[in-house]
C-alpha cells in the first residue's frame, strides 16, 4: 500500500472513507498498489490519488516514512509507504469507483490530527502528527503490533 502527503495553500489533503461496517474515518489519500501487474509504488500512488480525488501528482519524494502493522489476531498485516507530492494539479473531484471515499478536502494542518484520531488507528495519526510537527524529508519507519481479536478489545503497541 502507499499513501500521499499532498499539501496545498489551504492545508493537507485528506479523504474521508466509508468502512464496511458503515463507520467513517479520515486519512491521507492512497491505497493498494497492483504490484502483481508490475505497477511501481509511485505509479500506483499516483493512480490511487487521482481515482480518489481527481488530483494529478506529477512528482513525488520519499518515501518520507514507512508504516508496518501486525494485527495477526485480527487476521491482517499492513505495510504502507508514505510519499510527499512535490508537484500536483487539478481540482478535487469525488468519483471513487470503489465507493469508499465520500469526501476530500484540504484541511489546515493543525485541524488534521483531531480528525485522524476520531476513527483512524494510532499507526495513521502518530507518524503523520510527527511529520506535521517536524517536516523531515525521508527515512523514518514506524512499526506497530495490534493485540486483540476484535476492534473493541484491541490495543496498539508501538515497537
Steps between C-alpha positions, in 0.01 A plus 500: 500500500601862457375832629564858393572823685359772277523846647343803338448860609193398702662208680551126464278293272294248696231260382207371702447127459186292552590167657323166456334534842354839399739711708701789353859608554750740348840420347743627244412375149647175373430132478602161374781486245458238229852360521390171338422697182843664510383830647766697688416654837517853359290415192242326717489787746453748215213287368336463842519874576345583164223239541414622849533877456544604135843646588788413265838479671793563264781445749555315827780487755561227751395279643480760776415221744385140505245336726470130582218359711465138612146419609519121486216460752276692261638313199683783322837663443561840349802658336471856367752728328414867548628744235473879476368668187746750358280623214131444435208653311127467457179560684351276767252261339331222692436209267648207692391192307544284811252718691736527797598868483202720589678834553834660416633839600809698590495543877725733701776286653407579860147373433615174337611314811167522688320371189746214455472398866120475485499169317848426372750271663803619690709378205333769287490807724824458697748509207300770322491715815879470531546590131273806532706615802846434351471483117786255443562385141561126517603193687283447806337167581212430735414147618192398698345185640125480551391257772145372532249312290256784431492879486334533840778313682800592287801685633781654295866479595766702322811288453 
